[in-house]
């Protein structure tokens, strides 16, 4: 009932927004007619909207928004296709990030995707078909056509956030004129399993239906790990005319899984490896429950051969519970058998309503050609967040934490609650806020082809970010509102001495309001947003039709605004510099390679190295086709030493190398048997840590067997 009333309350806003959307389309149509007149001397046509592993085009409303070949984009980016995801057994965003240069994963407190883009941690810079998807959860890959990871701040295309980059999921959509069925069944040696289905039906010559769905069970190497989840995504495509297509879809995601926040650090600041077999939590208390339902519509219309429009509408309702206990303090030099436990239960309910429209026009003015992008976006978001602490001892001042003896508290199958832990009910209110957010954005970009060799990219975006927070705690004083108006530019230049080589340089900016990633509160109200600036230069070289190399150097300046305690503000600066290299190619008819390398350096105002910034990292993956039916895969990832969120005082995340492998056997034209092995050499490693006493214990050797087929 609470959710229904909340949706009812938002109905007038949605109706007004729909009206605005209709007016926008009407205005766009008038503008289109004007542009058609201006472009009556047509000299070339827009490419067909397609998506391949080499190009990003607007058919999928992807991150670039304009039909620009990747070699012409003045920015470092990586694309992972659905075929790669299937072949390499990826089942999470984290799996893809492991093999992508310039990014690494954060633990995310064991309940969410959290990516570190060139030293900038984010839990909200995720997009679905170009639409923001900002709630904290684990995103499935069952309906993904490709994953796009763009590095570097760039508010022009994404608005607030994107301080180091973004992840965009391009979803599978119905295909007119085709009937096909695909499925996948998999199970690993921990007991985790997954079933996927992809079915496309050509209803008639102008419409099609597609259904993507999955169901999985969650297990891993740690005690008490279990859970299950499902996702279902039906979609329709309608060819309304030769110039117009409409995609509509509904997606429901539901999962319930356990939470593990790792082990404490030892006296040397590194993971206390002697505790690696212990889970500092409880099977009944450490859990995350997530539900979401999304409605999406995509309208594409060709006004002419040189003018096309893309309009989207999206509504998503999220409902999440996150409850956990974890080690918050441990000192083995004082008492190696005692640990302090802390915990809380946190809930989030959010509704996001987004409307956007983009016009892409190709114009000719003499010898200069323009690809012009005009866009507008409106977002209305309503959130309710609360957090309750446990109540170990109501008579104590620190009743939300308690000291427990490690020995005897690790009873198999029972966890820390084996001795009758009285941690609740969770009645100690920590915070309870309601947030209303509206964002209006206008942006323009011009790709100016000055000659066959030289192209300039110029653009700017205006964002009006209006947030109102109501603190529902008794006697609270944190209620208030803030409105930020930000102008963010982008500039780039691409020089192509040959058709298959491009040299580029770019400048871009973005901002993060004081309300942060999840805007549960105002943060330091009244202060300007944090600002991020990126300078990047690089080379993209297509060595052949099936080989490419990208090299990039970059510098990110972070201006983090804080309260100086005297009514003013301080700017804490950080500077991160780095180098990225990426190679994708077919070395021989049988052998393909994907490899990446990143080198990062950085310094804060105090002279310290920023957190979560490994000096070096690399990855490589090889596929080799031994015969017509048998193929093998072998890869490795290396991550250098770094520090957890919060810096060196929180400890040290050790460097590690992990080797992975795969084997594929084509049983028939329509059936493939596949084996994917993670951590082939059974390396002991700790890939990340959220804070001092939350080092993730990497999984030992793990084999997953799957059958993938079509019919």
N, C-alpha and C positions, 0 to 999 in steps of 0.2 A: 504494500500500500504506500509505503514511504517513497519508493522509487516511482510509482505511478503518479503520486501527487507532484513529485518533483518534475516529471516529464510534462504534466499538465501545466505546471507553472511556466515552463519554458515554451509552451505552444505558441503564445503570441509572438515571442521573439522569432521562432522559426517561421511563422507565417509572414512576419515582416521581412525576414531575410529572403524568403522565397520570392516575395514581391520585389525586393531589391535585385534578386537574381534575374527575374523576368525583365526588369527595367534595364539591367546590365546587358542582357542579350539583345534587347531592342536597340539600345544605344550602340552596341557593337555592330549590329546589322547596318545601322546608318553610317557608322564609321567605315565599315567594310565597303559600302557603295562609294564613299568618297575615295577610299584607297584604290578601288578598282579603276575609277576614272583617272587617278593619278598614274596608274600603272598600265594604261591602255596599250603602250608600246612594250608588250611582253617580249623578253629576250630569252628567258629560260624558265624551266618549271621546277617546282619543289619536287624533291625525291618522294617516291612512295613511302608511306609510313611503314617501316619494317623494323624489326629488331634482330640483330645478329650478334655474334660474339665480337665483332669489330666495330659496330656502329651503334650509337644510341639515338633513336628517333622518337618523335612525339607520339607514336602510336600507343605507347604504354604510359603516357604522361609521366615520363621519367624525369630524372633530376635536371637534365639539361634544358628541356622544354623547347628546344629548337632542333631542326634536322641537321646536326653538325657531326661530321665524321670525327671519331675520337682523336685522330691525328691532328685535327684543327682546333682542339680544345686546349686553351692555355691553363691547364690545371692537371694535377696528378690524380688518376682515378684507376679503379680496378673493377672488372666485371666477372662474376661467377655465374655461369649458365646453369639451367636446370639439369642439363646432361652431366656437367661436372659434379653437381651436388649429388646426383644419383650414383655416378660411377665411383666417387670417392667416399660414399657413405656418410656424408655430412648430415647431421640432424639438428644443428643449432647454428645460430649466428656466430657463436664462439668458435665453432669448427672452421668456419670460413675466415674469420679474423686471424686465426692461427697461421694461415697460409697467405696472408695479405700484408704487403710492406706498409710501413708507416702507422700501423695500428696494433694495439694489443688489448687484451681483456683485463678488466677489473673483476674481483670476486662478486661484486654486486650484492654483498651480504647474503649470498646464497639464494636470492629470490628474484633476480632480474637480469636482463641483458645490460651490461655496462661496458662501454667501449672507450678506450683511451686513444684519442686521435692526436698523434704528434704531441703527447704530453698533456692533453686536455681531456679530462674525464667527463663523460656525458651519459645520462640515463634517459634523455628525452630527444636526442637528435636522430630519431627514427621516422621514416616515412613509408607510406604504402601508396604506390602509384602517384608519388609526388605530394601526398596529403599527410600532414603531421600525425604521428602515432606516438604520443608522448607519455603514456602511463607506463609504470615500471612492471614489466613482466617478461617471461620467456617467449619469444616469438617463434612459432613453428614455420617449417619450410615446405609443407606439403603442397601448397598452391602457388609456389614461386616459379616464375619464368626465368628470372635472373635477379641477382643481388648486385647493386651498384654501391661501391664505397668511394666517396669523393673526399679528398683531403684538402685541408686549408680552410680558413674562415671565408664565408661567402654569404652574406645576408641577402644579396640581390635575389637569389633564387629561393632561399629558405626562410628568410626573416630572422627573428631572434634565435639565438643559439647557434649551433654549428660552429662553435669556437675553434674546433680543430678539424671538423669534417662532419659528414653525415652518412647514414646507411639508408638506402632506398630499396624497398622490396617491390619489384614489378610482378604483379600477379598474373596467373594464367587466365585467359579470357576465352569465351566461346568463339569457335571458328566456323564461319559459314561455309557450307558445301562439303563438310567432312564428317565422317562417322569413325570414331576410334575409341578404344578402351585400353587402359593401361592399369597395372596394379603392381604392388610391391609388398612382400612379406619378409620380415626380418626378425632375428632374435640373437642376442649376444650371450656370452658365457656368464654374465652377471644375472641374467634372467629377464632383462629388459626386452620388450618386443614392440613391433609397430606394423600396422597394416595401412596401406595407402591405396586410394582408388582415384582414377582420372578418366571420366567418361564424357565424350562429346557427341552430340546428336545434331544432325542437320535437320531442322524442323521443315524448312522449305528453302526455296532459292534465296530468300532474303532474311532468314533468321536462323539462329542456332541456340542450343542449350548446352551448358557444360557443368559437370559436377565434380568437384574435388573434395575429398574427405580423407580423414585419417583417424585412427584410434591407436593409442600406445599405452604401455605400462612402463613405469619408471623404476629402475633399479641401478645400483652401482656398487662399488667396492666397499662402501662405508656401511657400518651397522645402521639399522633403522631406515635405510633408504627405500622408499616405496612411493607409489602413487600411480595415477592414470590420468589420461586426458583424451580429448577428441576435438576435432575441428571439422566443420562442414561449410562449403562455399559453393552454392549454386549461382550460376551467372547466365545471362542471356545477351545475345548480340542481335541487333536489328539494323538492317540496311534500309533506312527510311527513304533513301533515294540514291542516285549515283554519286551524290556529293555529301551525303550525311549518314553517319552511323551512330548508334546509341548502344552503350554497354551498361547494363544494370546488374548488380550483384548483392547478395546477402551473405554475411559470414558470421558464424557463431563459433566461439572458442570456449572450452571449459576444461580446466584441469585442477587437480588436487595432488600436491606432491610435498615431500619432506624437505626440510631446510637443514643445511649443515654449514656452519660458519667456520669450520676448521679448527686448528690447534694453536696453542699459545707459542710465543717466542721463548727461547731459552736465555741464559745469561749472556751469550754472545750476540744476541739480537737476531739470530736466525731461528728457523722453526725448531721447536723442541722435538727432535725426531723420535725420542723415546716415547712420546705420547701419540705417535702417528696412527696407532690403532684405536684410539679412544675418540668417541664422538661426544662432544660437550653439549649435549642436548637430550631430547626425549622424544620417542616416537609419537606420543600423544600430544605433545606441546609444540614441537617444531614442525610447522606446516604452513603451506601457502595455498590458498584457494582463489582461483581466478575465473571470472566469467566476462565475456564481452560479446556484443552483437553489433554488427556494422552494416550500414546500408550505403552503397556507393553507386553513383551514376556518372557516366562519362559520355558527353556529346561532342562529336567531331564533325565539322562542316567545312567543305571546300567552297569558299565564295568564288574562287577562280583558280586558275593554274598557279597563281603566285600569291594567293592569300587563303590561309586556313585558320579556323578557330577551334579552340579546345576549351570545353567548359565542364567543370566537375561540381558535384554536390555530394557531400559525405556527412553521415551522422553515425557516431559510435557511442555506445553506452558501456562503460567499464565498471566492474564491481570486484574488488579485491580485498582479501584478508591475508595478513602476514603476521604470523605468531612464532616467536622463537626464544630460545635460551642459548647463551654462548659464554665462553670464557672472556671475562673483561679484565682480569688481573691475575698475574702469576709471577712468582719470584722463586725460582728453584734454589737460589742461594740461601733463602730464608727457610722455606719449607717446600720441598719438592713434591710433597704429597697433598698439598692444599691448593685449591683454585677458587677464585671468586667468580660466581656466576651472576650474570645480569640478563634481563630479557624484557620483552614487551609484546603487546599485540597492537597491530596497526591496521586500520581499514581505510580504503579509498574508494569513493564513488565519484565517477566523473562522466560528464556528457560533453562530447565535442561535436560542434556543427560547423562545417567548413564549406564555403562557396568560393570558387575561383574561376577566372576566365582568362584565356590567353589568346592573343592574335599573333600569328606568325606570318609576316609578309616579306616577299622578295621583290625589291624595287631596283630599277636601273636608272641611274642619272649619268648619262654619258659613259665614260670609261669606268666609273665606280659603281659597284653593286652593293646593295644593302640587304641584310637579313634582319628584319626589325621584329623585336618582341615587345608587345605591350601587354601588361598583365595587371590584374587586381585580385585581391583575396580578402575575404571576410571570415573571421573565426569567432565563434561564441562558445565559451567553455564554462561549465559550472562544476564545482568540485566540493566534496565534503570529506574531510580528513580528521581522524582522531587517533589517539594513542593512549593506551593504558599500561601502566607498569604493574608488575606483580606485587604482592603484599606478603612478603615472607614473615615479617614480624611487625605488626601495627604499632608496637610500643617503641620500636627503634627508629632513629632518625634516618637511617639508610635502609629502610625496609624493602627497597626494590632490588637489593643485592644480598647475596648470602655466600658464606665460605663453606665449601664442601671438601671432603676428603676424596682424593682420586681413587685410591684403592678401595675396593668394595662398592664403588659407585658405578662400575662399568659391567654390571651383570648382563650377560648376553641376552638380547631381546628385550631388555627392560630399561636400559639407559639410566640417567641420573635420577629418575623418579623411583628407582627400585626400593629405596629406603622410605618411601612415602613422602616425597617432597610436597610440602604444602606451599604452593606458589600462587595461590589465587583464592577466590576469583580475582581477575584483573580489575580491580576497583579503583586503583590509584590513577586518576586522570592526569595525563601529562599535557595533552593539548587536544583541542576540539575546535576546528575552524571550518568555515564555509567560504568559498571563493567564487567570485564571478569575474570572468575575464572576457574582454572583447578586443579584437585586434583587426584593424583595417590597414591594408597594405596596397600600395601602388608602385609599380616598377616598370622600367623601360630599359631595353638593351638593344644596341645596334652592332651587328657584326659587319664591318665595313671592309669589303674586298677592294683594296686600293689598286692592286694589280694581281696578276696570276700568282705572284710569289708572296705578296704582303697583305695581311689582314689585321685590322685593329678591332678590338672589342671594347666598347664603352657602355656603361650602364649605371643606373642608380635606383635605389629603392627608398620609399618613405613608409615608415611604420608608425602607427598610432597604437600604443600598447596601454590599455586602460584596465587596471585591476582594482577590485574592491574585496577586502578580506574582513569577515566578521568572526571575532573570537567568541566562542560560546561558553568559555569557562567563566564561572562565577567570579566577578570582580576583575575580569581581564581588561587590559588596557591596550591590547594590540590591534584592535579593529581600526580600519582606516582604508584609504584608497591612495592610488598614485597613478599618474598618467605620464608616460614617457613618449616623446616624439623623436624618432631617430631617422637620420638620413645617412644611408650607407652607399658608398660608391664601389664600382668595380672597373678595372681597366686592364687590358691585356693586348699583347701584340704577338702575331704568329708570322714567322718568315719561313718560306719553303723554297730552299735553293733547288730542290728536286721534288717531284710529286710525292715521293715516298719518304721525305725527310721534312720535319718541321722543327724549328727553333722557336721557343716561346718565352715570354716573360709576362708576369701578371702581378697586379696589386689588388687586394680585396680587404674588406672589413666586415665585422659583425659585432653584435652586442648581446649581452645577457643581462636582463633586468635584475634588480636587487632581490626580487622574489625567487630567483634561481630557476633550476630545472623544473621543479614540480609546483611552484607557486602556492605552497601550503601556508605561507605567511608573507609579509611584506619585506622581510629581511631588514636591512638598514633603510627604513623609509625616508624618502626625501633626497636620497643620494642618487647621483647619476648611475646609469648602467655600467657594468664592466665592459671594456672595449678590447677587441682583438684585431690585430692587423697582420696580414700575410704578404710577404714578398716572395715570389717564386720564379725560378727560371729553369728551363729544361730543354731536352731534346727528345723527340719521338721519331723512331726510325723503323719503318717497315722494311726489314731486310729482304723479304720476299712476300708472296701472297699469304704465306702461312707462318711468318716469323716477324716478331716485333720486339723492339727494345725501347724502354723509357728510362731516362735519367733525369733526376730533378734535384735541385738544391733549393732550400727555403729558409726563411727566417720569420718567426711568429713573435710579435710583441704583445704581451698581455698587460693591460692596465686595470688592476683590480682595485675597486674603490671601496674604502672602509671608513667607518666613523672614527674620528680622532678623539672622541670623548669630550670635546669642548664645543660642540655645535658645528664643527666643520668636517672636512673629509681628508683622508689620506689616500694616496695612490701607491699601492704596492705593485712594483713592476717585476715582470719576469720575461726573459728572452730565451727562446728556444731556436736553435739552428740545427739543420739536418741535411742529410743526403739520402735519396732513395734510388734504387735501381730495380727494374722489373724486366724479365724476359719471358716471352711466350712464343713457343715455336715448335714446328715439326722438324726435328733434326734429320730424320730419315723417314722413309715410308712407314716404318714400324715404330719409330721412337719419337715421342713428344715430351716436351719439358716445360714446366712452369716454375719460375724461380724469382725470388725477391730478396732484397737486402736493404736494411735501414741503419743509418748511423745518426745518433742524436746527441746533442750537447745542450746544456742550458744553465741559466743562473738566475736566481731570484734577487730581490733588492738586498737581502742580507748576505748574498754571496753563496748561498747554498744551491745545490743541484735540485731542480724540481722533482717532486715525487713521481713515481710511476713512469720513469724515463730511462729505460735500459739503453746503455751506450750503443750496443750493437744487437741486431737481430737479423735472422735470415730464415728462409724457407725454400725448399725445392721439392718438386714432385715430378716423377718420371712415369710415363706409361710406355710399355713395350709390348707389341703384338707378336707373340712367339709363333703363332699359326693363325689360320683363318678363324679358329674357334677359341683359342687360349690367349689371354693377355695378362700381363703382370704390372703391378704398380709398386713403386718404392719412393718414399719421401722422408724428409727430416725437417724439423724446426729447431731453431736455437734462439734463446732469449737471454740477453745479458743480465747481469746483476742490476737490481733497482731497489727502490724503497717503497713501502706501502703509502697509501694516502695519508698525508700528514707529515711526510718527510722522514729524515734519518732517525729522528727520535723514536719512531714507531718500529724500527728494526730494519732488516735487510732481506729482500727476496733473492735467494741464490739464483745464479745462472743455471740453465739446464739445456740439454739436448734430448729430443725425443724422435725416435725413428718409427715410421708407420709404413704399412705395406698393404697390398691388395692383390687379389687374383680373380679373374673373370673367365667364365667358360660359357660359350654360347651353345646351349643344348639344342636349340632349333632357331629358325628365323624369328620366332616370337617368344623365346624363353631364354633367360640368362641366369646362371647361377653365379653368385658373387660372394667373395670372402674379403672382409676388410679388417685389418689388424691395427690397433692403436697401441703404441709403446711396445714395439716388437722386441726390443732388448730389455724390457722390464725395468726401465730406469726408475729410481726413486727421485721424485721431483716435487717441487712446490711452486706452481705456476704464478700465483698471485696472492695478495693479502689485502683485505679491506682496511685493517688497522693492526695494532700491536699484536693482538692475540687471536688473529683470524687468518692463519695461513692455510690455504687450500692444500689438501693432500692429493697430489696427482694420482690418477688411476694406474694400477699395474697393467701388464699386458692384457689386452681385451680383444676378443675376436667376435665379429658379428657376421652371421651367415644370412644371406637374403636371396630370394627368388624374385626376379623382375620380369614381367611379361606383358604382352599385348594380345588382344583378340578382337 
